[in-house]
Amino acid sequence: MYKRQQYPAPDGGLWNGRKVADWLSEITGRRISRHRGWEYLQQMTFRLRVPRPDHRVADPVEQNEWKKNYIKNSNFCNLNILMPI
C-alpha cells in the first residue's frame, strides 16, 4: 500500500480515506470503510499537506512590504528587552 501511495490517486488528486478504502476494497474483494482507509493513511504517517489558499484581493507587493517592516520594527530580536543589562 505504501508504494501505491507514492503515486497519485486514481482520479489524479490526493489520497484520502475514501480513496484508500475503495482501492483496498478492489484488491481484497471485501468492503472497507472510509474511516478504516483514513486509519491506514495515519498509520503510514500520512499528513495532508495542502498550502493555504491566497486571498483573492491580496496584494503580494504590499504583503512583502508589511513583512519587511514587521521584522525591522519587531522587538523579537531585541535582547535588551528579554535580558536587561
ZIBEL-V995229 format. One line per field, one symbol per residue. ss: DSSP state (~ for helix, > for strand, _ for the rest). phi: phi as a letter, one per 30 degrees, with the letter a starting at -180 (. if undefined). psi: psi as a letter, one per 40 degrees, with the letter a starting at -180 (. if undefined). A space follows every 10 residues. Layout:
ss->???
phi->???
psi->???
This chain:
ss->_~~~~_____ ______~~~~ ~~~~~~~~__ ___~~~~~~~ ~~~_______ _________~ ~~~~~~~~~~ ~~~_____~~ ~~___
phi->.dddddcdde djcddbeddd ddddddddic dcdddddddd ddddhdbdcb ddddddcdcd dddddddddd ddcdcecddd ddbdd
psi->ddddeeiiid eeaiiidddd ddddddddei hhiddddddd dddefhhhgh iiiiideihd dddddddddd ddeiedehed ddgi.
